[in-house]
């Protein structure tokens, strides 16, 4: 399937977990390079290839296609230990990675002390964010504070040891303030991580130059992010967000290319909505319906296994995602999860605490936690869709549901997923 552009961004339209990995996997067939532009090992992309399931955290899911080049951009915080665990696991399962994986020399390293600090801060916090504890926040804090360690720093041992020593001493002082004692295990983990330095340097490259050269040569590129629009550091439900920019604009800064190189932005959204972690969730189901959809959709985090909260499709959020990402199209996933429902609801607006109805996404998280969704009810189709491969073969009510999503989101539906397999995706002409 074609990505419909020379340089395409795949971005989540909700709170993450939308199925971006599957869409990237399917569209990789028509591109030459897949690059990840932000996030860390807190992301989890689950891809089914035949009877095999692959859960990828840092390496782009395009790696499952033979011969495709996969890059990690400078916007990523790279957990070097987890990265090579994932790398070696793919090799062990027969995936040929020789010459196919590159890591930006400008990417920041996520080190063991970041993970330790992340867990300690969350455990002692009065207002919990719902972090995965993978060290993402502290790693991005070090980056913004200009005290981080980059991949390129691994090539200068003297400077590296100095930077790491200062950083680790600072973290240990912070841990002591939080009442957490550091142990020899941290020193061991640090030695293991830095011991992988030469191996990582062998993969280091100028990602921006790679992508720009490929585009000049007429090749196609796919840029993938982690998490979703509502978890963006600037535009999401702050402070219940991730520590980086997840939206499409970050694809340029996170890979080192100019924004004019991007010509297509595909937003991925489930046919309903889910959220994992803390924070407001306006369209959440009642407990009984929540459990039903979670079971039908297998809604448990690929990274942590945490159960996801489930709710009706939120077109207010979808419109906001179309706005901030400049969507040129939508990929709607997990339509089949709704096959047994007699009727469905779509949130078209929010009723605010003062009684006014708005159709925009509020910046105020406190207000968002108190809104009442304004719903529109549509009839369900109560037919299985998993074997459907053409849009016109979908039940009429399913097509009407997709048409209404496109209308409310201000973006056309280009792909529809009706199952977890590669073959279970419908391309809309």
C-alpha positions as CSV (number, residue, x, y, z in Angstrom):
1,X,0.0,0.0,0.0
2,X,1.3,3.5,-0.8
3,X,1.8,6.1,1.8
4,X,0.4,8.7,-0.6
5,X,3.3,11.0,-0.3
6,X,7.1,11.2,-0.7
7,X,7.5,12.0,3.0
8,X,4.7,11.0,5.2
9,X,4.2,11.4,9.0
10,X,2.2,8.9,11.0
11,X,0.8,10.5,14.2
12,X,-1.6,9.4,16.9
13,X,-4.8,11.4,17.2
14,X,-5.8,10.3,20.7
15,X,-3.9,9.4,23.9
16,X,-1.6,6.9,22.2
17,X,-2.2,3.2,21.6
18,X,-4.1,3.9,18.4
19,X,-2.4,1.2,16.4
20,X,0.3,3.4,14.7
21,X,2.7,0.4,14.6
22,X,0.3,-1.6,12.4
23,X,-0.3,1.3,10.0
24,X,3.5,2.0,9.8
25,X,4.0,-1.8,9.2
26,X,1.5,-1.8,6.4
27,X,2.6,1.4,4.7
28,X,6.3,0.4,4.9
29,X,5.8,-1.8,1.9
30,X,5.7,1.4,-0.3
31,X,8.6,3.3,1.3
32,X,12.4,3.0,1.5
33,X,13.1,4.5,4.9
34,X,11.2,4.5,8.2
35,X,12.4,6.9,10.9
36,X,11.2,7.4,14.5
37,X,11.2,11.1,15.6
38,X,10.5,11.2,19.3
39,X,9.8,9.3,22.5
40,X,11.6,6.4,24.1
41,X,11.1,2.9,25.3
42,X,7.8,3.8,26.9
43,X,6.2,3.3,23.4
44,X,4.9,-0.1,22.5
45,X,4.0,-1.0,18.9
46,X,2.4,-4.4,18.5
47,X,2.6,-5.9,15.0
48,X,1.2,-9.2,13.8
49,X,3.0,-11.0,10.9
50,X,1.2,-14.2,10.1
51,X,0.9,-16.0,13.3
52,X,3.8,-14.2,14.9
53,X,3.5,-11.2,17.2
54,X,6.2,-8.6,17.6
55,X,6.2,-5.9,20.3
56,X,8.6,-3.1,19.4
57,X,9.5,-0.3,21.8
58,X,12.3,1.7,20.0
59,X,13.1,0.2,16.6
60,X,10.5,1.3,14.0
61,X,8.0,-1.4,13.1
62,X,9.1,-1.1,9.5
63,X,12.0,-3.3,10.4
64,X,9.8,-6.3,9.9
65,X,9.9,-5.7,6.1
66,X,13.1,-7.1,4.4
67,X,15.5,-4.5,3.1
68,X,13.9,-1.4,4.6
69,X,16.2,1.1,6.3
70,X,15.0,2.1,9.9
71,X,16.4,5.1,11.7
72,X,16.0,6.6,15.1
73,X,16.2,10.4,15.1
74,X,17.7,13.0,17.3
75,X,14.3,13.6,19.0
76,X,14.4,10.1,20.6
77,X,15.8,9.4,24.0
78,X,17.5,6.0,23.5
79,X,17.6,3.4,26.3
80,X,20.8,1.8,25.1
81,X,20.3,-1.5,27.1
82,X,16.7,-1.9,26.0
83,X,17.6,-1.0,22.5
84,X,20.1,-3.8,22.1
85,X,17.8,-6.3,23.9
86,X,15.2,-5.5,21.3
87,X,17.8,-5.6,18.5
88,X,19.2,-9.0,19.5
89,X,15.7,-10.4,20.1
90,X,14.8,-9.5,16.5
91,X,18.0,-11.2,15.2
92,X,17.2,-14.3,17.3
93,X,13.8,-14.5,15.5
94,X,15.4,-14.4,12.1
95,X,15.1,-10.7,11.2
96,X,18.2,-9.7,9.2
97,X,19.3,-6.3,10.6
98,X,22.6,-6.0,8.8
99,X,23.1,-2.4,7.5
100,X,19.4,-1.6,8.1
101,X,19.4,0.2,11.5
102,X,20.8,3.7,12.1
103,X,20.7,5.9,15.2
104,X,21.2,9.6,15.2
105,X,24.5,10.7,16.6
106,X,22.6,13.6,18.1
107,X,20.1,11.4,20.0
108,X,20.1,11.6,23.8
109,X,20.9,8.5,25.9
110,X,18.5,7.3,28.5
111,X,20.7,5.8,31.2
112,X,19.9,3.6,34.3
113,X,19.9,6.5,36.7
114,X,17.1,8.1,34.7
115,X,14.9,5.0,35.2
116,X,15.7,5.0,39.0
117,X,14.9,8.7,39.3
118,X,11.7,8.4,37.3
119,X,10.3,5.6,39.6
120,X,11.3,7.4,42.7
121,X,9.7,10.7,41.7
122,X,6.4,9.0,40.7
123,X,6.3,6.9,43.9
124,X,6.7,10.0,46.1
125,X,4.6,12.4,44.1
126,X,1.3,13.8,45.6
127,X,-0.1,14.3,42.1
128,X,0.9,11.2,40.0
129,X,1.3,11.5,36.3
130,X,1.0,7.8,35.5
131,X,4.5,7.5,34.1
132,X,5.7,4.1,32.8
133,X,8.8,4.4,35.0
134,X,11.1,4.0,32.0
135,X,13.1,7.2,32.7
136,X,11.7,9.2,29.8
137,X,10.9,12.3,31.7
138,X,14.2,12.6,33.5
139,X,16.1,12.0,30.2
140,X,14.2,14.8,28.5
141,X,14.8,17.0,31.5
142,X,18.5,16.5,31.2
143,X,18.3,17.2,27.5
144,X,16.4,20.5,28.1
145,X,18.8,21.3,31.0
146,X,21.8,20.9,28.7
147,X,23.3,18.2,30.9
148,X,22.4,15.1,28.8
149,X,24.6,12.6,27.2
150,X,24.3,12.1,23.4
151,X,25.3,9.2,21.2
152,X,28.2,11.1,19.7
153,X,29.6,11.6,23.2
154,X,30.4,7.9,23.4
155,X,33.3,8.6,21.1
156,X,35.1,10.7,23.6
157,X,35.8,8.6,26.7
158,X,37.3,11.3,28.8
159,X,34.5,13.8,28.3
160,X,31.9,11.0,28.6
161,X,33.2,9.8,32.0
162,X,33.2,13.4,33.2
163,X,29.6,14.1,32.1
164,X,28.3,10.8,33.4
165,X,30.0,11.2,36.8
166,X,28.5,14.7,37.3
167,X,25.1,13.6,36.2
168,X,25.0,10.5,38.3
169,X,26.2,12.4,41.4
170,X,23.4,14.9,40.8
171,X,20.8,12.2,40.5
172,X,22.0,10.4,43.6
173,X,21.7,13.6,45.7
174,X,18.1,13.9,44.4
175,X,17.4,10.3,45.3
176,X,18.7,10.8,48.8
177,X,16.3,13.8,49.2
178,X,13.5,11.5,48.1
179,X,14.5,8.9,50.7
180,X,15.8,6.4,48.1
181,X,19.1,4.8,48.7
182,X,21.3,4.1,45.7
183,X,23.0,0.7,45.5
184,X,25.8,-1.0,43.7
185,X,23.2,-2.2,41.2
186,X,23.2,1.2,39.7
187,X,26.9,1.2,39.2
188,X,26.7,-2.2,37.6
189,X,23.8,-1.1,35.3
190,X,25.8,2.0,34.3
191,X,28.8,-0.1,33.5
192,X,26.7,-2.4,31.4
193,X,25.1,0.5,29.5
194,X,28.3,2.3,28.7
195,X,29.9,-1.0,27.8
196,X,27.6,-1.0,24.8
197,X,28.9,2.3,23.6
198,X,31.2,1.0,20.8
199,X,28.4,-1.2,19.5
200,X,26.1,1.8,19.3
201,X,28.7,4.1,17.7
202,X,28.9,1.6,14.9
203,X,25.2,2.4,14.1
204,X,25.5,6.1,14.6
205,X,24.7,8.3,11.6
206,X,23.4,11.7,10.5
207,X,19.7,10.9,10.2
208,X,18.7,14.2,8.7
209,X,21.3,13.9,5.9
210,X,20.2,10.3,5.3
211,X,16.6,11.3,4.8
212,X,17.3,14.4,2.8
213,X,19.6,12.4,0.4
214,X,16.9,9.7,0.0
215,X,14.2,12.3,-0.8
216,X,16.5,14.0,-3.4
217,X,17.0,10.6,-5.0
218,X,13.3,10.1,-5.4
219,X,12.8,7.7,-2.5
220,X,9.9,7.6,-0.1
221,X,10.2,8.1,3.7
222,X,7.8,7.4,6.5
223,X,8.2,9.2,9.8
224,X,6.7,7.7,12.9
225,X,6.0,9.1,16.4
226,X,5.2,7.5,19.7
227,X,2.2,8.2,22.0
228,X,-0.6,10.5,20.7
229,X,-1.7,14.1,20.2
230,X,-3.3,14.4,23.6
231,X,0.0,13.5,25.3
232,X,2.0,16.2,23.5
233,X,4.0,18.3,25.9
234,X,2.6,21.6,24.5
235,X,-0.8,20.6,23.2
236,X,-1.9,17.7,25.4
237,X,-3.7,17.4,28.7
238,X,-0.8,19.0,30.6
239,X,0.6,17.9,33.1
240,X,-0.7,14.4,32.3
241,X,1.4,14.2,29.1
242,X,4.7,12.7,27.9
243,X,7.9,14.7,28.0
244,X,8.3,15.4,24.3
245,X,6.3,16.8,21.3
246,X,4.3,14.0,19.8
247,X,2.6,16.0,17.0
248,X,3.6,16.1,13.4
249,X,5.7,19.3,13.5
250,X,8.1,17.4,15.8
251,X,8.8,15.0,12.9
252,X,11.0,17.7,11.2
253,X,12.9,18.7,14.3
254,X,13.2,15.2,15.6
255,X,14.8,13.9,12.4
256,X,16.8,16.9,11.2
257,X,14.9,17.7,8.0
258,X,13.1,20.8,7.0
259,X,9.3,21.0,7.5
260,X,8.8,21.6,3.7
261,X,10.1,18.1,3.1
262,X,6.9,16.7,4.6
263,X,3.9,16.4,2.2
264,X,1.5,14.0,3.9
265,X,0.3,13.6,7.5
266,X,-1.8,10.6,8.4
267,X,-3.5,10.6,11.8
268,X,-4.3,7.2,13.4
269,X,-7.4,6.9,15.6
270,X,-9.3,4.0,17.0
271,X,-12.9,3.7,16.2
272,X,-13.4,4.4,19.9
273,X,-11.1,6.0,22.4
274,X,-8.7,4.7,25.0
275,X,-6.4,6.2,27.6
276,X,-3.8,4.7,29.9
277,X,-2.4,6.5,32.9
278,X,-3.7,9.4,34.9
279,X,-5.6,12.4,33.6
280,X,-9.1,13.5,32.3
281,X,-10.9,11.2,29.8
282,X,-14.3,12.9,28.9
283,X,-15.9,10.0,26.9
284,X,-15.1,7.2,29.3
285,X,-17.5,4.3,29.4
286,X,-19.4,3.2,32.5
287,X,-17.6,0.3,34.2
288,X,-19.6,-2.5,32.6
289,X,-19.1,-1.2,29.0
290,X,-15.5,-0.3,29.8
291,X,-14.8,-4.0,30.7
292,X,-16.7,-5.2,27.6
293,X,-14.7,-3.2,25.1
294,X,-11.4,-3.7,26.9
295,X,-12.0,-7.5,26.6
296,X,-13.1,-7.3,23.0
297,X,-10.2,-5.0,22.0
298,X,-7.5,-6.5,24.1
299,X,-6.9,-3.1,25.7
300,X,-3.8,-3.6,27.8
301,X,-0.6,-1.6,27.4
302,X,2.0,-3.2,25.1
303,X,4.8,-1.7,27.3
304,X,3.4,-2.1,30.9
305,X,0.4,-4.4,30.5
306,X,-1.7,-1.8,32.3
307,X,-5.5,-1.9,31.4
308,X,-6.5,0.9,29.2
309,X,-9.6,3.0,30.0
310,X,-12.1,2.8,27.1
311,X,-14.7,5.3,25.8
312,X,-16.7,6.5,22.9
313,X,-15.1,8.1,19.9
314,X,-14.3,11.7,20.8
315,X,-14.6,13.9,17.7
316,X,-13.6,17.1,19.7
317,X,-10.2,15.5,20.3
318,X,-10.1,14.3,16.7
319,X,-10.8,17.8,15.3
320,X,-8.1,19.2,17.5
321,X,-5.7,16.5,16.3
322,X,-6.5,17.4,12.7
323,X,-5.8,21.1,13.5
324,X,-2.5,20.8,15.3
325,X,-1.1,18.1,13.0
326,X,-2.4,19.4,9.7
327,X,-3.9,16.0,8.8
328,X,-4.3,15.0,5.2
329,X,-6.0,11.8,6.1
330,X,-7.1,9.3,8.8
331,X,-6.5,5.7,9.5
332,X,-9.3,4.3,11.7
333,X,-8.3,1.1,13.6
334,X,-10.2,-1.6,15.5
335,X,-13.5,-1.0,13.7
336,X,-14.2,-4.7,14.2
337,X,-14.2,-4.3,18.0
338,X,-17.6,-2.5,17.7
339,X,-19.1,-5.2,15.5
340,X,-21.5,-6.5,18.3
341,X,-22.8,-3.2,19.5
342,X,-26.5,-2.3,18.8
343,X,-25.8,1.4,18.7
344,X,-22.8,3.7,19.1
345,X,-22.2,7.2,20.3
346,X,-19.9,9.9,19.0
347,X,-19.0,12.9,21.2
348,X,-19.6,16.0,19.0
349,X,-19.0,18.7,21.7
350,X,-18.4,19.3,25.4
351,X,-20.9,20.9,27.9
352,X,-18.8,23.0,30.2
353,X,-19.4,23.4,33.9
354,X,-21.3,26.7,33.2
355,X,-23.6,25.0,30.8
356,X,-22.2,26.3,27.6
357,X,-21.4,23.8,24.8
358,X,-18.0,24.0,23.0
359,X,-16.6,22.1,20.0
360,X,-13.0,22.9,20.7
361,X,-10.5,21.1,23.0
362,X,-9.9,23.0,26.2
363,X,-6.3,23.8,27.3
364,X,-7.5,23.8,30.9
365,X,-7.1,20.2,32.2
366,X,-9.2,21.1,35.3
367,X,-12.2,22.1,33.1
368,X,-11.7,19.1,30.8
369,X,-12.1,16.8,33.8
370,X,-15.5,18.3,34.5
371,X,-17.0,18.5,31.0
372,X,-20.0,16.4,30.0
373,X,-19.8,15.1,26.4
374,X,-22.6,15.9,24.0
375,X,-23.3,12.7,22.1
376,X,-24.8,11.8,18.8
377,X,-26.2,8.2,18.6
378,X,-25.7,6.1,15.5
379,X,-27.0,2.6,14.8
380,X,-24.6,-0.3,15.0
381,X,-24.1,-2.9,12.3
382,X,-24.1,-6.1,14.4
383,X,-22.2,-8.0,11.7
384,X,-18.6,-9.3,11.6
385,X,-16.2,-7.1,9.6
386,X,-13.0,-9.0,10.1
387,X,-13.1,-10.7,6.6
388,X,-14.0,-7.5,4.7
389,X,-11.3,-6.2,2.4
390,X,-13.2,-3.5,0.4
391,X,-15.0,-0.4,1.7
392,X,-18.1,-1.1,-0.2
393,X,-18.3,-4.5,1.4
394,X,-18.6,-3.1,4.9
395,X,-22.1,-3.0,6.4
396,X,-24.0,0.2,5.5
397,X,-24.1,1.4,9.1
398,X,-20.3,0.8,9.5
399,X,-19.7,3.0,6.4
400,X,-22.0,5.7,7.8
401,X,-20.1,5.6,11.1
402,X,-16.8,6.1,9.2
403,X,-18.3,8.9,7.1
404,X,-19.5,10.7,10.2
405,X,-16.0,10.4,11.8
406,X,-14.5,11.9,8.7
407,X,-17.0,14.7,8.7
408,X,-16.6,15.6,12.4
409,X,-12.8,15.3,12.4
410,X,-12.4,17.4,9.2
411,X,-10.2,14.7,7.6
412,X,-10.9,12.0,5.1
413,X,-10.6,8.3,6.1
414,X,-7.9,6.7,4.0
415,X,-7.5,3.3,5.8
416,X,-9.7,1.2,8.0
417,X,-8.4,-1.7,10.1
418,X,-10.7,-4.6,10.9
419,X,-8.3,-6.9,12.7
420,X,-4.7,-7.3,13.9
421,X,-3.3,-9.0,10.8
422,X,-1.6,-7.3,8.0
423,X,-4.3,-8.4,5.6
424,X,-7.1,-7.0,7.7
425,X,-6.8,-3.4,6.4
426,X,-9.0,-1.6,3.9
427,X,-7.5,1.1,1.7
428,X,-10.1,3.7,0.8
429,X,-9.7,5.0,-2.8
